[in-house]
Amino acid sequence: MSASIKILTPRLRLRPLVVSDLDMYANLLGDKAVTLHIGGPKTREEMAVKIVKDAATWAEYGYGRMVIELSDSGKSIGMCGVWKSSIEDLHFDEIGYAIFQEYWGKGFTTEAIVALSKFAHEKAGLRVLNAVVSPENNPSKKVLEKSGYHFAKYIDRLTWKNAEFWQKSV
Ligand SMILES: CC(C)(COP(=O)(O)OP(=O)(O)OC[C@H]1O[C@@H](n2cnc3c(N)ncnc32)[C@H](O)[C@@H]1OP(=O)(O)O)[C@@H](O)C(=O)NCCC(=O)NCCS
C-alpha cells in the first residue's frame, strides 16, 4: 500500500524507503560528515534492519522513512521521515532528515520537511511533530525554524545530554 505514496514539491519527490535503497541509505548514514551530529556513521547492517522495521511502521501507521529524489532527474539525494520514538517516559512522533553533502544549502531539506509535515497531518492524522537536535547542529535548527517548528525544551538521551527538543503543531 505504501508503494503508491508520493509527496511532490516544486523540486522534489518523496517516496517510501524500500530494500532496493539500501546502497544509497548505507552510503548516506555511513558518511562521517552527514552523521557528525547524529551519533556517527552507521553500518550497512544497521541500515538494512531499519529499512525492514520501517516497512512495518508504514503498514501500521501510514508513515515512515522516505527517500528524497530530485524530480527532474530522479536522483536520490537523501532521506527524511516520521517515526515513533521514545526517550525514557517520553513517547513521540519524531521527524528526521539527512541529505548528501553535495546538496546542502540549496533549501532542499526545508522544502521536503514542510511537505512531509503537511502529509503527516493530512494523511496520517498526526497533530504534533517533534525533532531532537544537537545544540551544535545549526543547519538542522535552521531547517526546523523555517518549517514552522519551535524549541520546546532540553532533554537528555543516555549518551546525549542537553539535546534540543523541537515541536510543531500541525
Ligand atoms: C541538516 C541538513 C539536513 C540540512 O539540509 P539542507 O538541505 O542543507 O537544508 P536547507 O538548505 O533547507 O537549509 C539549511 C539552512 O541552514 C543554513 N546553514 C548552513 N550551515 C549553517 C551553519 N553552520 N550555521 C548556521 N546556519 C547554517 C543555511 O544557510 C540554510 O539556511 P538559509 O536557507 O536561511 O540560508 C543537512 O545539513 C544534513 O544532511 N546534515 C546531516 C544530517 C543531520 O544532521 N540531520 C539532522 C538531524 S536532527
The ligand as an ORCA input file, in Angstrom:
! r2SCAN-3c Opt
* xyz 0 1
  C      20.625     19.373      8.327
  C      20.596     19.181      6.831
  C      19.598     18.050      6.504
  C      20.161     20.492      6.186
  O      19.955     20.250      4.805
  P      19.900     21.425      3.722
  O      19.182     20.885      2.533
  O      21.256     21.986      3.545
  O      18.956     22.494      4.440
  P      18.380     23.805      3.807
  O      19.212     24.228      2.616
  O      16.906     23.632      3.592
  O      18.608     24.843      4.987
  C      19.838     24.900      5.658
  C      19.941     26.253      6.319
  O      20.989     26.221      7.259
  C      21.869     27.275      6.994
  N      23.185     26.858      7.433
  C      24.048     26.031      6.815
  N      25.157     25.885      7.570
  C      24.964     26.647      8.681
  C      25.731     26.908      9.838
  N      26.925     26.327     10.014
  N      25.225     27.725     10.781
  C      24.001     28.291     10.623
  N      23.210     28.067      9.556
  C      23.686     27.253      8.604
  C      21.773     27.508      5.512
  O      22.200     28.795      5.163
  C      20.266     27.346      5.322
  O      19.554     28.479      5.727
  P      19.056     29.602      4.668
  O      18.193     28.875      3.672
  O      18.280     30.555      5.508
  O      20.281     30.145      4.043
  C      21.966     18.766      6.235
  O      22.911     19.691      6.686
  C      22.369     17.368      6.638
  O      22.075     16.396      5.964
  N      23.056     17.244      7.792
  C      23.483     15.973      8.282
  C      22.334     15.168      8.898
  C      21.690     15.896     10.073
  O      22.367     16.488     10.904
  N      20.344     15.792     10.155
  C      19.569     16.475     11.182
  C      19.250     15.571     12.290
  S      18.415     16.440     13.598
*
